[in-house]
Amino acid sequence: MQRGVFILSLDFELVWGSRDLVRRDPEPLLAAARRTRDQVFEPLLALLVDRGMAATWATVGHLFLDRGASLADLTPPRHGWVQGGWFDGVPTGSEEEHPEFFGRALVRRLVERGQEVGSHSFSHPIFGDPGCSVEAADSDLARCVREAQTLGIELRSFVFPRNSAGHHHLLARHGFTCWRGLEPTWYNRRGPGPLRRLGHLADVVAARRPPTVLPTRDEHGLWVIPASASFLPVDGVRRAIPIERRVTRAVRGLDQAALDRRICHLWSHPINLATDPPATLDMFRRVLDHAARLRDRGALDVLTMGQVAELMNQAA
């Protein structure tokens, strides 16, 4: 890279990221989605816009809708942990009545404010799970692209739900140019499980500098842009980790990216900020302020995933 690069990608889901896991008691998730809309979305967007920055908002495609619509064109996944049908419980009302499931007004705000709207699938099936067939993934991506087009959005960047990658060839078929890869850490190479969670937790507690990364091209011609680190939620046992540890870790990654002329790619879920909006939004403010100082010194560019893929295509 000519300079260091900072990418922020946000998995924008409202209820769609976890609804398959809380079928018996969805109310806490619904409440968190409402807080995300009411207390997180606009302040987080303002933090970016006020600093002249754009993030990649990897958005679940059902949020492109403002009311219930037929889902008959979709082949539902058949994940083993899900009781009942994949779309059971999805309401048919409007965004005003069910703001946890629909988000067209919010997506319009992202477009108006110059953010990149990427894709996090249409209904959050887990692409890397055997229960997500090729037909399920293909119909999901097709619907996502079609609904985005009704808002004038051309989807280019993709984030796999739960970072579980699969059916990569379909991304190229549906016009995507890049996707977010896992952080290149030892515990990610071990696969999902408690060791992976403990390794990540230890990195945050120690404020260990996250790796800087560079894009690589996969066999389908797509740019894989690995993550560097995620922001842990401030809930449960993780609440005991001082916010300062999270900020220090992110700042160390940004400084290293500027030195290396590589990428520091941070990511999070807006709904994770809803546990403690004042504290988590202040955390983002401090990280973005540091990135802005590096940018203003000419040491760092702040780019979206799609912009990085475009630069790589130009250089290839």
Stockholm file with secondary structure:
# STOCKHOLM 1.0

chainA/1-316         MQRGVFILSLDFELVWGSRDLVRRDPEPLLAAARRTRDQVFEPLLALLVDRGMAATWATVGHLFLDRGASLADLTPPRHGWVQGGWFDGVPTGSEEEHPEFFGRALVRRLVERGQEVGSHSFSHPIFGDPGCSVEAADSDLARCVREAQTLGIELRSFVFPRNSAGHHHLLARHGFTCWRGLEPTWYNRRGPGPLRRLGHLADVVAARRPPTVLPTRDEHGLWVIPASASFLPVDGVRRAIPIERRVTRAVRGLDQAALDRRICHLWSHPINLATDPPATLDMFRRVLDHAARLRDRGALDVLTMGQVAELMNQAA
#=GR chainA/1-316 SS CCSEEEEEEEEECGGGGTGGGCSSCCHHHHHHHHHIIIIIIHHHHHHHHHTTCCCEEEECGGGGCSBCCCCTTCCCCCCTTCCSCTTTTCCCSBTTTCTTTCCHHHHHHHHHTTCEEEESCSSCCCTTSTTSCHHHHHHHHHHHHHHHHTTTCCCCEECCGGGCCCCHHHHHHTTCCEEEECCCCHHHHTCSSHHHHHHHHHHHHTTCCCCCBCCEECTTSCEEEECCEECCCSSGGGGGSCHHHHHHHHHHHHHHHHHHTCEEEEEECGGGGGGSHHHHHHHHHHHHHHHHHHHHTTSEEECCHHHHHHHHHHHC
#=GC SS_cons         CCSEEEEEEEEECGGGGTGGGCSSCCHHHHHHHHHIIIIIIHHHHHHHHHTTCCCEEEECGGGGCSBCCCCTTCCCCCCTTCCSCTTTTCCCSBTTTCTTTCCHHHHHHHHHTTCEEEESCSSCCCTTSTTSCHHHHHHHHHHHHHHHHTTTCCCCEECCGGGCCCCHHHHHHTTCCEEEECCCCHHHHTCSSHHHHHHHHHHHHTTCCCCCBCCEECTTSCEEEECCEECCCSSGGGGGSCHHHHHHHHHHHHHHHHHHTCEEEEEECGGGGGGSHHHHHHHHHHHHHHHHHHHHTTSEEECCHHHHHHHHHHHC
//
